[in-house]
Amino acid sequence: MTNFFKITLLALLLNAGVSHGQNNAKFRVVLDAGHGGNDFGATYHGYVEKNNALNVVLKVGRILENDPGTQVIYTRKTDVFIPLDERADIANKSKADIFVSIHCNANKNQAASGTETYVMGVTRNASNLEVAKKENEVVTLEKDYKIKYDGYDPNSPESVIGMTVIQEEYLDQSIELAAGIQEGFEDGLGRKSRGVKQAGFLVLRKIYMPRVLVEMGFVSNKEEGAYLSSDAGQEQLAEMIAKAILDYKKEYFVPGTEEYVPVERPNTQDREGIQKVDSPKVQDANATKGVVFKIQISASAKKMDLIPSNFSGLNSISMEDDGKIIKYFYGNTNKYAEAKKLLDDAKEKGYTSAFIVAYKNGQKLSIQEALR
């Protein structure tokens, strides 16, 4: 194991107690405007990534701040340079619920266009690696970056691949958030969608919450660059990003608890009908008819044998494989009160990001629906 892996693993273990959204009364969102200061990001045709990213972040923030149940934390609100590890520190110390980093893309092929949203993950796809490499090159502007990011070489694909192996926590939630953002760009604005992708970004690697990196489009494309740099374009993009964040909040956030309540992402035409999520109230511990509660303890690309030794001694483990990621669950009960106890057991075993999920007749549903 290289020094780089040892340091990353040590940081992960030291931060194991950092749980996103811990007892938050409000939904906390960290907005990260990529680049800044002497780091201009991508620049083509007079269009500058750092300016576009900051403008959109501020517009997203203003929209979110109008929601009384949401608190916004910014990594930067002005044209300043913030090291990547400091951005992670801001997010973790705020005990936020999600982290959204906003950027613009670029390519030597100036015909390239479209939006894409990244989650942390392992990839050998050449184009994904190239995007991560370009965004990660900012570390060379940081003092002592070779020490701070020991073993990381911005010019090495192996570094980009290797740094993502350890962190797969929050992958499921990150994909859900990314999918909502891409849905808004494509269906809400008619922008070309390049999809949800995985790659290794230094800005995401030490953040312990669902996190995504948004590439709003290509400044290298003259037409798209003009749109990204226009006030109208930035406002439209900000509205879609903010909408996706608030939709995610409605689906996942239970105020005043450490618990997330995930549900299957509805069809586009159904998204407007999602009701605001309130804290579930359990009238008693009697069985909820036809409903089964489980504890989702992790989501991973790796398939493991369902034995206690692979899950910190927990038994009664089950899994789901949707072809993209494998979800692992602990326990199975038709009593919500019992599910809360199982959740506590899982967290005591180190699964600090575990949460309760509900099924009826094999179909996932929200906790609110399960308790009705």
VENDA-V314784 format. One record per residue. N is the residue number from 1. PSI is psi in radians with two decimals (none if undefined). Layout:
n->N psi->PSI
n->N psi->PSI
This chain:
n->1 psi->2.22
n->2 psi->2.87
n->3 psi->-0.63
n->4 psi->-0.81
n->5 psi->-0.67
n->6 psi->-0.76
n->7 psi->-0.76
n->8 psi->-0.75
n->9 psi->-0.71
n->10 psi->-0.75
n->11 psi->-0.68
n->12 psi->-0.73
n->13 psi->-0.71
n->14 psi->-0.50
n->15 psi->0.21
n->16 psi->-0.47
n->17 psi->-0.11
n->18 psi->1.81
n->19 psi->2.32
n->20 psi->2.52
n->21 psi->0.54
n->22 psi->1.91
n->23 psi->0.56
n->24 psi->2.30
n->25 psi->-0.51
n->26 psi->2.74
n->27 psi->2.05
n->28 psi->2.18
n->29 psi->2.17
n->30 psi->2.12
n->31 psi->2.19
n->32 psi->1.94
n->33 psi->2.04
n->34 psi->2.57
n->35 psi->-2.70
n->36 psi->2.69
n->37 psi->-2.24
n->38 psi->-0.02
n->39 psi->1.75
n->40 psi->-0.28
n->41 psi->-2.62
n->42 psi->2.38
n->43 psi->2.13
n->44 psi->2.46
n->45 psi->0.47
n->46 psi->-0.01
n->47 psi->2.29
n->48 psi->2.15
n->49 psi->-0.81
n->50 psi->-0.63
n->51 psi->-0.79
n->52 psi->-0.74
n->53 psi->-0.78
n->54 psi->-0.76
n->55 psi->-0.75
n->56 psi->-0.71
n->57 psi->-0.79
n->58 psi->-0.62
n->59 psi->-0.72
n->60 psi->-0.77
n->61 psi->-0.74
n->62 psi->-0.68
n->63 psi->-0.83
n->64 psi->-0.61
n->65 psi->-0.27
n->66 psi->-0.23
n->67 psi->2.00
n->68 psi->-0.30
n->69 psi->0.13
n->70 psi->2.40
n->71 psi->2.32
n->72 psi->2.31
n->73 psi->2.28
n->74 psi->2.44
n->75 psi->-0.51
n->76 psi->2.51
n->77 psi->0.01
n->78 psi->-3.14
n->79 psi->1.32
n->80 psi->2.76
n->81 psi->2.19
n->82 psi->2.07
n->83 psi->2.65
n->84 psi->-0.68
n->85 psi->-0.51
n->86 psi->-0.59
n->87 psi->-0.72
n->88 psi->-0.71
n->89 psi->-0.73
n->90 psi->-0.78
n->91 psi->-0.85
n->92 psi->-0.72
n->93 psi->-0.47
n->94 psi->-0.15
n->95 psi->0.84
n->96 psi->2.93
n->97 psi->-0.59
n->98 psi->2.77
n->99 psi->2.21
n->100 psi->2.00
n->101 psi->2.26
n->102 psi->2.29
n->103 psi->3.03
n->104 psi->2.58
n->105 psi->2.95
n->106 psi->2.69
n->107 psi->2.52
n->108 psi->-0.56
n->109 psi->1.72
n->110 psi->-0.01
n->111 psi->-0.26
n->112 psi->2.44
n->113 psi->2.93
n->114 psi->2.88
n->115 psi->2.65
n->116 psi->2.57
n->117 psi->2.29
n->118 psi->2.54
n->119 psi->2.83
n->120 psi->2.28
n->121 psi->2.96
n->122 psi->2.32
n->123 psi->2.58
n->124 psi->0.18
n->125 psi->2.20
n->126 psi->-0.75
n->127 psi->-0.66
n->128 psi->-0.75
n->129 psi->-0.66
n->130 psi->-0.71
n->131 psi->-0.83
n->132 psi->-0.73
n->133 psi->-0.79
n->134 psi->-0.73
n->135 psi->-0.55
n->136 psi->-0.30
n->137 psi->-0.29
n->138 psi->-0.44
n->139 psi->-0.42
n->140 psi->-0.25
n->141 psi->-0.16
n->142 psi->2.47
n->143 psi->2.36
n->144 psi->0.59
n->145 psi->-0.47
n->146 psi->-0.44
n->147 psi->-0.81
n->148 psi->-0.62
n->149 psi->0.97
n->150 psi->2.17
n->151 psi->-0.14
n->152 psi->2.20
n->153 psi->1.95
n->154 psi->-0.37
n->155 psi->0.05
n->156 psi->2.05
n->157 psi->-0.56
n->158 psi->-0.60
n->159 psi->-0.75
n->160 psi->-0.71
n->161 psi->-0.82
n->162 psi->-0.64
n->163 psi->-0.26
n->164 psi->-0.15
n->165 psi->-0.69
n->166 psi->-0.68
n->167 psi->1.87
n->168 psi->0.06
n->169 psi->2.50
n->170 psi->0.21
n->171 psi->-0.74
n->172 psi->-0.87
n->173 psi->-0.63
n->174 psi->-0.73
n->175 psi->-0.70
n->176 psi->-0.80
n->177 psi->-0.78
n->178 psi->-0.72
n->179 psi->-0.67
n->180 psi->-0.69
n->181 psi->-0.79
n->182 psi->-0.63
n->183 psi->-0.73
n->184 psi->-0.75
n->185 psi->-0.79
n->186 psi->-0.94
n->187 psi->-0.61
n->188 psi->-0.60
n->189 psi->-0.21
n->190 psi->0.35
n->191 psi->2.66
n->192 psi->2.25
n->193 psi->2.23
n->194 psi->0.03
n->195 psi->-3.11
n->196 psi->2.27
n->197 psi->2.91
n->198 psi->2.45
n->199 psi->2.97
n->200 psi->1.83
n->201 psi->2.27
n->202 psi->-0.61
n->203 psi->-0.38
n->204 psi->-0.31
n->205 psi->-0.57
n->206 psi->0.42
n->207 psi->2.20
n->208 psi->1.20
n->209 psi->2.91
n->210 psi->2.31
n->211 psi->2.53
n->212 psi->2.75
n->213 psi->2.11
n->214 psi->2.17
n->215 psi->1.84
n->216 psi->-0.24
n->217 psi->-3.10
n->218 psi->2.02
n->219 psi->-0.29
n->220 psi->-0.33
n->221 psi->2.07
n->222 psi->-0.81
n->223 psi->-0.81
n->224 psi->-0.63
n->225 psi->-0.68
n->226 psi->-0.71
n->227 psi->-0.79
n->228 psi->-0.49
n->229 psi->-0.05
n->230 psi->2.61
n->231 psi->-0.70
n->232 psi->-0.76
n->233 psi->-0.77
n->234 psi->-0.66
n->235 psi->-0.74
n->236 psi->-0.79
n->237 psi->-0.73
n->238 psi->-0.70
n->239 psi->-0.72
n->240 psi->-0.67
n->241 psi->-0.78
n->242 psi->-0.71
n->243 psi->-0.75
n->244 psi->-0.68
n->245 psi->-0.77
n->246 psi->-0.61
n->247 psi->-0.74
n->248 psi->-0.75
n->249 psi->-0.79
n->250 psi->-0.61
n->251 psi->-0.55
n->252 psi->-0.53
n->253 psi->2.26
n->254 psi->1.90
n->255 psi->2.46
n->256 psi->0.22
n->257 psi->3.04
n->258 psi->0.17
n->259 psi->2.42
n->260 psi->2.60
n->261 psi->1.48
n->262 psi->2.57
n->263 psi->2.90
n->264 psi->2.44
n->265 psi->2.15
n->266 psi->2.92
n->267 psi->2.77
n->268 psi->-0.76
n->269 psi->-0.27
n->270 psi->-0.18
n->271 psi->-0.59
n->272 psi->-0.32
n->273 psi->0.07
n->274 psi->2.24
n->275 psi->2.65
n->276 psi->2.40
n->277 psi->2.16
n->278 psi->2.82
n->279 psi->2.26
n->280 psi->2.44
n->281 psi->2.12
n->282 psi->2.08
n->283 psi->-0.63
n->284 psi->3.13
n->285 psi->0.25
n->286 psi->2.75
n->287 psi->2.42
n->288 psi->2.06
n->289 psi->2.16
n->290 psi->0.02
n->291 psi->2.45
n->292 psi->2.32
n->293 psi->2.42
n->294 psi->2.92
n->295 psi->1.99
n->296 psi->2.08
n->297 psi->-0.40
n->298 psi->2.83
n->299 psi->2.29
n->300 psi->2.75
n->301 psi->-0.16
n->302 psi->2.32
n->303 psi->2.25
n->304 psi->2.65
n->305 psi->2.45
n->306 psi->1.14
n->307 psi->2.61
n->308 psi->-0.63
n->309 psi->-0.38
n->310 psi->-0.13
n->311 psi->0.81
n->312 psi->0.54
n->313 psi->-0.09
n->314 psi->2.41
n->315 psi->-3.01
n->316 psi->0.93
n->317 psi->2.39
n->318 psi->2.98
n->319 psi->2.77
n->320 psi->2.40
n->321 psi->1.91
n->322 psi->0.18
n->323 psi->-0.27
n->324 psi->-0.92
n->325 psi->2.79
n->326 psi->2.18
n->327 psi->2.38
n->328 psi->2.39
n->329 psi->2.60
n->330 psi->2.29
n->331 psi->3.00
n->332 psi->1.94
n->333 psi->2.67
n->334 psi->0.28
n->335 psi->2.16
n->336 psi->-0.69
n->337 psi->-0.68
n->338 psi->-0.64
n->339 psi->-0.65
n->340 psi->-0.66
n->341 psi->-0.72
n->342 psi->-0.67
n->343 psi->-0.76
n->344 psi->-0.71
n->345 psi->-0.79
n->346 psi->-0.73
n->347 psi->-0.61
n->348 psi->-0.46
n->349 psi->0.04
n->350 psi->-0.05
n->351 psi->1.26
n->352 psi->-0.34
n->353 psi->0.23
n->354 psi->2.70
n->355 psi->2.87
n->356 psi->2.41
n->357 psi->2.76
n->358 psi->2.53
n->359 psi->2.58
n->360 psi->2.12
n->361 psi->0.67
n->362 psi->-0.04
n->363 psi->2.32
n->364 psi->2.46
n->365 psi->2.88
n->366 psi->2.76
n->367 psi->-0.66
n->368 psi->-0.78
n->369 psi->-0.68
n->370 psi->-0.57
n->371 psi->-0.11
n->372 psi->none
